[in-house]
């Protein structure tokens, strides 16, 4: 009997704000490295507010012998500034970027020389050729600011056509939404791999807050079960482990090209899911 092919894994972190947070993240990373990730990505704050922290964390990951992808947002940025940042990342040895439009910090006017993530992707390709593997974001349940599902799909197509290599989705809990999005992209002739983003469930209040902010849909049955658990953290974590493991099983059965975990700088929940999946 042939062995099942290994599912590529990747892990996402955010730049820690304190020395204690940095120390905890190093421990979490070491635990997760045992799962042999293809790469680890590091997020960028609104308007690039955590840029130095992002680059510092990326540099640490590279020094630990793991491929690292820097998130890279363009809102409010100039071409000259982006050109400088790309040169910095190349000099650091970075070969992967997650190219995003990004969010403006509150109280910040618009401006900048890039309107859409597709503009940023095209600029990176024009400036650096094939040096970077460029990931972009996509939204199986439709971007919260999109005018329509069709407009959202067109925006995704523009990013791929501008030169992106692959995509990572916003997290979701409906495998059907993911597979529908992949099918719709394929019908447009978009062959780039679409890697599902996976959010472990460890806290109901945190999950509901994030989801309301980013437009990720929490199915009613999951929402009601989480609310019924109240402050019973152990039950929430056990339920979350069951739900997310089952989701990952469905994605793997449908030949998803990998799993990208939003770790929230923790290792425990992601490791538990990987254990259940035999990864």
N, C-alpha and C positions, 0 to 999 in steps of 0.2 A: 504494500500500500504506500502511495507516495506521501511524503511529508507535506503538510499545508505550508504554503509560502509564508514567510514572516511578514507581519504587518509593520510597515515603517511607523515609528513613533517620533513625535516632537513635543517639546514642552515650552510653555510660555511663562515668563516671569515679568515682574515690574521692578523698576529701580528702587532699592530700599532707601528710606529717608533718614535712617539712624544707623550708628555703628552696630547696635544690637540687631536691627533688622538685616543688616549686611551679613552678620555672623550666622543668623538663623537661615538666611537664604543659601549661604555656602553649604551648610549641613544638608538642607533640602536637595540642593543640586547634586551633591555627592551620592545621596541615596537614589536619586533618579537616574544618574549616569549608569548605574548597574543595569538599566534596561536598554542600554546602547541606543540612545536617540540619534536620529539622523541629524538633528540640529536642535538648538534651543533659541528661542526668540525673546527679545526684551522690548517692552513697550516704551512709548514716547508720551509724555504728558501733553495736555492741550497746548497748542501753539508752540510745541517743542520745549515746554517748561522744564522737563526733566532730561533734556538732551545730554548734558554732561554725565548725569547718573546713568543714562542709557548706555552711552559709549563706554563708561567705566566698567559697567557690568558685562557688556559684550567683551571687552578686553580681558576681564577675568575668566570668562567662559572659554575664550580661545586659549588662554594660558593653561587652562585645565585640560586641554587636548580635545575639546568638543567644538564642532562647527557651530557658529553663532550667527543669528540673523538679527540685524538691527531694524526695529520699526523706524519708519522714516515718513514724517508727515510734511505736507507742503503748504498748508493754509497759512496765509500771512507771510510766506517766504519769498525772497527774490531769487532770481536765477544765479546771481553771483554767490549768494549765501549757500544755496544748495550745491553749487559747484565746489565750494570750499569743503562742505561737509562730506561730499562724495570722495574728495581727495583724502580727507582725514581717515575715512573708513577703509579706503583702499590701502593706505599706508599701514593701518592696523592689521591688515590681512583678512578683512571681512569679504566674503564672497556671496553673501545672501542679504537681501533686503526685503522687508515687508512694506510695500509702498502704499501709503494711505493719503487721503485728503486731510484727515485729522479734524479735530474740533478746535474752535477758537476759545481761548480763555474768556471767562465772563468779564464783561466790561471792555472787551477788545473789539475795535471796529473791524470791518472786513479789510480788503487790501491784499497785497501780495500779487505775485505774477502768475500764480497757478490757480485755476478755478476748480479743476477736477483731478482726481487721482490719475486718470488717463493722461492728463497733461504732464504729470510728474513722471509716469512710466516712460512716455515718449522722450522726455528730456534726459532721463537716466540712460536710456538706450543710445540716444544721439551723442551723449558725452562720454560714455564708458563702453560702448559696444556690448560684447557678450561677457564682460567681466563679472557682472552680478547675476545670480539667479534671483529673479524678481517674483515675489509672492504678492498677490493682491487680496483684498477682502471681498466676500460675496455673502448674500443674504437669502437663504432658502425660504425664509418667511417674509421677505420683502423689507428693504431698508425703511426705517420709520419716516424718513423725509422724502421717499420716492412718491411721485405723483400717481403711479400705477405699477402693477407688477411688470407690465410690458416695458415701461420706462426704466425700471430697475434692471431688468435683463439687458436692455440696450446699454445702460451704463457699465454693466459688467462686461459686455461684449467689447465696448470701447477700450477697456483696460487690457483685455487679452490682445486685441488687434493692435494696440500701441506697443506691445512687446513683452507683456507679462508671461512668465513661464508656467505658473500654477496659481491656485487660489486656496485660501483657507476660509471656511465659513464662520459666520457668527454662530454661537452655540444654539442648539435647538434640542427638543426632546421628542420630535416626530421624525422617524426615519423616512416616512412617506414624503414629507416636505423636502428632505434632502434629495431623494431619488427623483422626485418630480423636477426639481431645479436642474439636476444633472442631465435629465432627459431633454429639458427645454434648451439648455445650453448646447447639447449635442445636435439638436435640430437646427440650430443656427450655425452649425459647422465649427463650434468651439471645442477643440480637442484637449485643451489644457486640463491637467488633473485638478479635481476639486476635492480638497482634503477636509473632512468634517472636523469642526472645532467642538471639543467635548468639555463641558463644564461639570465637574463633580458636584454633587449636592451634599453640603455639610452643614448648612445653616439656612433655615427657611427665610428669615428676615433679610439676610444678605442677598439670597437668590431673588426674592421678589423685588427688592430695591433695584438690583442690577437690571433685571428683566424689564421692569417698568421704564427704566432710563434708556435702554438700548433697543427696545422693541422685540426682544425674544419672547416667544409665546410659551407660557407655562400651561400645559393642558389642564383643564378644569379638574380632572380626577387627581392629578399630582398636587395641584394647589390645595384642594380640599383635604387630602391626606396630610400634607405638611401642616396645615392649620390645625387639624385634629390632634397632632402630636404636641402642640403647645410648646413648652420649654423642654420637652424630653429629647435632649440632644442625641442620646444613644439610639433612640428609635428613628430619629430623622436621618442619622448617618447610615443606619442599617437599611432603611427604605431607599435612601439615595443611592447606596451601593447597588442594590437590586435593580433599580430603575436604569441607572447609567450603564451597568454591565449589560443588561438586556439590549439597550440601544446600541452599544458597541458590537454586540453579537449580530444584530440585524445589519449593521453597516458592513461588517466584515463578510457576512454571508452574501451581501450584494456587491462585493468586490470594491468597496471604497479603497482609494489608493493609500490610505494611511489614517492615523488618528493624531490630532493635535490637541493636547490637553492644556486648558487654562488652569494652571496650578494654584493661582493666588499665592505664590511663594511658599506653598506647603507641599509636602511629599506624601503624606499618609493616605489620603483618599485616592490619589492617582495610582499609587503603588497597589492599593487594595483592588482597584479595578483591573490593573494589569495582571495581578495574581489570579483573579477570577478567570481572566481571559487566557491564562497560560502564556503571557507575553514576558 
